[in-house]
Amino acid sequence: MSRKLLLPLAILWLAGMGLRLTVLAVPPVIPLIHADLNMSETEIGTLGSLPSLLFAFAAVPGSLLIARTGAVPTLIAGLVLTALASAARGAAPGVATLYLATVAMGAGVAIMQPALPPLVRAWCPNRIGFGTAVFTNGLLVGETLPVALTLPVVLPLTGGGWRWSFVVWAVPVLVTAFLVLALAPRDVHPRLGPPRRWWPDWKNPLVWRLAFMMGGVNTAYFATNTFLPDYLHATGDGTWISAALTSLNFCQLPASFAMLALAETLVRRHAAYIGLAALVLASAIGLAVTSGLWIVVWSGVLGFANSAMLVLMLALPPLLAAHDDVHRVTAAMFTISYPTAVIFPILAGFAWDASGLPVFAFAPAALSAVAIMALAPTIDFRRHAA
């Protein structure tokens, strides 16, 4: 690997980590926030869902910002907004201001998400799969560090308070913004010429196929995380909740490291998407029909396969879209895919309540896998970006 490529890859990895550090800083301190602000369970649930909603609703404005200013300035703006809004959550005197700061933080993440695929295209034009795997690895590390370190390390350093913990996790995001400003390659800044298009082409069938496949990846992950604890409690396997959730989330990391070596080879192969989706389907069935230690095993398989598929999906906009359309296609993918990760788990919950059958907990993951297996063969991977 050339030294010229190392700096852009390092920036992509740090930016990927910045996508999730502040978002995943919340779950470990939920009990503290709950007690301090006297929040109800409904208010806690709303707090947890706000970032995902912003990821969908602010993706297209992110596309507009990229079209008008360029991918690098948009990335910097998103990092700064994310860091400052996340730190501001620590100063929130009540629930309303906490929500407002969380909305601003989610908007910061949302506008920089569509910036990363165009940067992969610009900085790694001949290694798009590898560049995507790099920033996705950073994203997954960014999901893991706050969950692993907030309670044992950060809270003791900040006197046990949740407010300063948000400031701590905002610092590396802000530092990343300054690093991007100082070190990012200059050749991807906006060029002089006619205004670039920013509104997604909603009539393009490729956009919808990619969006629904990405929606399947998101749905399988979020729905399984949501329902797995209640499912195990309902089926008498409650002692395996912690181990199963740890397996589901931790096994994403080895998958992302494996994809650093394999993404470039697999990204244009239909069999890769079908095979990984088949593993998700098998895992959903395995979770529904087994118990005990097998729950932990199948949770890990689902996390591994779904994470690998996430890398491949994020590589497709820069691989298949024209240079000036990557941000538009990416924004459309996020706009469509995140709501599906909210809607289908709700429907599964209704089905569980109406039927009394806990097995519906894994219906979203299973149906998502089937949809991906059906849609993947319709993607023309021989089509190279113009």
N, C-alpha and C positions, 0 to 999 in steps of 0.2 A: 504494500500500500504506500502511495507517495505521501511525502510530508505535506504537499499542497492540499491533500484531501483530509488530513488529520484534523486540522483546525475547524473546517466546516462540520465534520462529523462530531467533534467535541461540542460545538455550539448546538447542533441538533439534539444531542443527548441531553445537555443541560436544559434546553427548551422543553424537551419531552418531559423531563422530570418536573419542570415548572407547571406543566398542565395539571398535575395531581397533588403536589405537596400540600397546598393550602386546602384543597377539597377534603383530603383524607385526614387532615388534622382535627376534624370535628368528631368522628365516632369515638375515639378514646376518651374524650372529655364530655360526652353527652350527659352522663350522670351529674357532673359538676354544674354544667349549664342548666340542666333541669332543676336542680335544687336552688341555685343562685337566683334564677329568674322566675322561679315558680311556674314552669311551663307545663302544659298538659301534654298527653301523648299525641294528640292531634297536632299541636304546635311543633312538637319534636319531629313528627313525620313530615310536616311542611318544610321545616328547616332542612331535612335531608333531601327532599325532592327539588328544592329550588335550583341547585346547580344544574341538574339534568334538564330542567325546563329551559334554563337560559342557554344551555349548550345547543338547544334546537332553535330557539327564537332569535338568538343573536348571531347565528352563523352567517346568515345572508348579509346583515350589516358588516360583518367581518369581511365578506367578499367585496362589498362596496369600498371599504377602507383599503383593501389590497389593490383594487383597480385604480383608486385615486392616488395613493401614496406609495405603494409597493409592498412587497411581502416583509422585508426587513423592518421598515418603520412600523408596520402593523404588529409584527411580533414584539417589538420593543414596547409599543403602546399597551399591548395586552399584558405583557409581563409587569409593567409598572402599575397598571390599574389593578391587576390581580394582587400584587404585593401590598399596595396601599390599602385597598379595600379589605383584604384579609386582616391586616394589622388593625384596621378600624373596628373590626368585629370585637376586638378585645376591649374597646372603649364603649361599647354599646350599653346604655343604661337600662334598656328594656327590650322586649321581644320585637317591637316594631323596628327599632333602629338596628337590631341584630339581623332582621330580615333584609332591611335596606342595604346594609353592608354586604350581606351574602349575595344579594342580587347583583351588586356592582362587581363583586369578585367573580361570580359566574359569568358575567358579561365579558370580563377581561379574559377569562379562559376561552370563552366561546369565540372571540374575535381572533385569537391567535391560533386556534386549532386549524382553520383553513389555510393559515400561512405556511404551515410546515410542509405539506406535500409540494407546493410550488417551489419551496427552497430545496427540497430533495431533488426535484427536477432540474433546478438551476445549478446546484452544487455537485450533484452526483448523476449526471445524465446517462452515464453508461453503467451505473450500479444502483438503479432505483430501488430494487428489492432490498439491497444491503442498507442503503441510507434510511429507508423506512424502518427496517428492523432496528437500526441504531436508535432513532428517536422513540420508537415504541418500547424498546428496552428501558430507556430513560423514564418513560411514562410509568411503566410497571414498577421500577425502582421507586419512583415518586409516590406510588400507591402504598408501597411496603414500608418505607422508612417512618412516616408519621405513626402508623399503626404499631410498629415495633418499638419505637423509641420514645414516644410521648410520655407514657406512664412511667417507665423505669428511669429515663434520663432527663427529659425536658422539664417535667413537672417538679422534680426535686431541685433543679437549677433555678426555677422561677418561683420558688416558695410554695409550690403546690397549687397555684392558681391557674385556671384555664385561660384567663385573659392574656397573660404574657406568653402563653404557649403559642397563640396565634401570631404574635409578633415574631417569635423565634422562627417559625416556619415560613414567615413572609420574607425574612432576610435573604436566604439563598435565592429566592425568586427575583428580588430586586437586584442582587449582585449579578445574576444572569442577564438582566436587562442592560446593565452597564457593560458587561462583557460583550454582548451582541453589538451594542453601539460602538465599542472600541475596536472589535476584532472581526466582525462579519465582513465577508468579501463584498466589495463595493459594486461589483458588476450586476447585482440583482436589484439595485435601486431603480425606481421608475425612470423610464427613458422618455425623452421628448417625443411627442407625436400625438395622434388622436387619442381621445379617452378610451380606456379599455372597458370592455363589457363586464358587468358585475352581476346582473340578475340571472339566476340559473335558467337554463333552457328546459322548462318543465315538460316540453313536448318530446324531448329526446328519450327514447325507450331505454338507452343505456343508463341514463341517470337513475331511472326508477329501478332498474335491475340491480345496480350497484347499491342503491339506497336500501332496498329491501333485504339484500344479502347482509349489508352492514347492520340493518335493524335486527336481523336474526342473530348476529354475533352479540349485539348489545343485550337483546332480550334473554338469550340463554344465560348470560353472565349475571345480569341484575335479578332476573326472576329466581334463579337458583339460590343466589345469596339471600334473597328476601324470604323464600319459603322454606329453605332447608331446616332452620332451627325449629319452626313450628311443626313441620312434618315429622321430625325426629321426636319431638315432644309428644305428638299425637299418636305415634306408633310405638311408644315405649322405649325408644332408643335415645332418650335425652342425654345420656352420659357421653354420647359421641358427638354432641353439637360442636364443641370447641375444636376437636380433632378434625371433623369434617370441614368446617369453615376454613381452618388453617390449611388443610390439604387443597381445597378448592382454589384458594388465593395464592398460596406459596408456589404451587406447581405452575403458575403462569411464568415465573421467573426462569426456570430451566428451559421452558419452551421458547421464551424470547431470546435467550442466549443461543439455543440451537438454531433459531431462525437467522441469526447473524451469519451462519455458515450456509444455510439452506435456502433462504428466501429468494436469492437470485435465481436458483435452479427451479424452485417450485412455483414461482409467481405466475408463470405462463402455462401451467399445466392444469387442465380440468380435473384430473385425477386427484390432485392435491386438495382442492376444495371439497370434492366429493368424499374423499377418504377422511378428512378431518371432520366434516359434518357427520359422517357415519359414526365416528368415534363419539361425537357429542350425543347422537341418537342412542347409541349403545349405552352410554353413561346414564342418560336419562332413564332408560329402561332398567338398567342395573340398580339405580337408586330407588326405583319404584318397587322392585321385586326382591331386594336383598336386605340384609340387616347387619348390625354389628360392624366389624372391621371392614367388611366389604363396602359399607357406606363411605368410609374414608378413602378407600381405593378408587371407587367410581367418581367421587368428588374430585380427586386429584387428576384423573383421566380427563374429566370434563374441563377442568381449569386449564390443563396443558393443551388440549386440542383447540379449545376456543381462543386461547391466547395466540397460538400459532396462526389461526385463521384471521385474527385481528390484524396481524402484521401483513398478511397477504392482501387483505381488503384495503388497508390504508395505502398500499403501494399501487393500487389500480388507477386512481385518478391521474397521478403523474405519468403512469405508463400508457394509458389509453387516450387521455384528453390532449388536445392541442395546447401549446405552451401558454397561451393567453386564456385558456378555459379551465386550467387545473383548479384555480381557486373557486370558480363557479360550480364545478362538479363536486368538489369537496364540500362546499357549503350546502349544496342540495342533499348530499348524503347525510350530513349531520342533522339537517332540518327535518328530514323524514325519519331517520333511524332512531333518534332519541325518543320521540313520542311513542314509537312502537314498544320501546322498553318500559314505558309507563302503562300503556293501554292493555297489552296482553297479560301482564301479571294481574292487573285488576280483574280482567275477565276470568282468569284462572281462579282467582280468589272467590269470585261469584259462583263459579262452577263447584268449587270445594264446599262453599257454604250451602248451596242448593242441594247437592247430592250427598254431602256428608262423607265423601271419598277423598282422603288426603292425597291419593295418587295424582289428582289434578295439579298438584304442586309442580310436577315436572312436565306437564303438557306444553308450557311455553317453550322450554328447551327442545323438546322432541319435535314440535311443529316447526320451530325455527330451523332445526337441522334438515328436516324434510324440504323446506322451502329453499334452503341453500343448495341442496343436492339437485333440486329441479332447475334452479336458475343458473347455476354455474355452467352447464353445457351450452347455454345460450350466449355466453360472452365470447366474443371473437378475440382471442389473445394474439392472433397473428396481426391484428390491426395495431400498428405503431402510431404513437402520437405524431401529429404533423409537425 
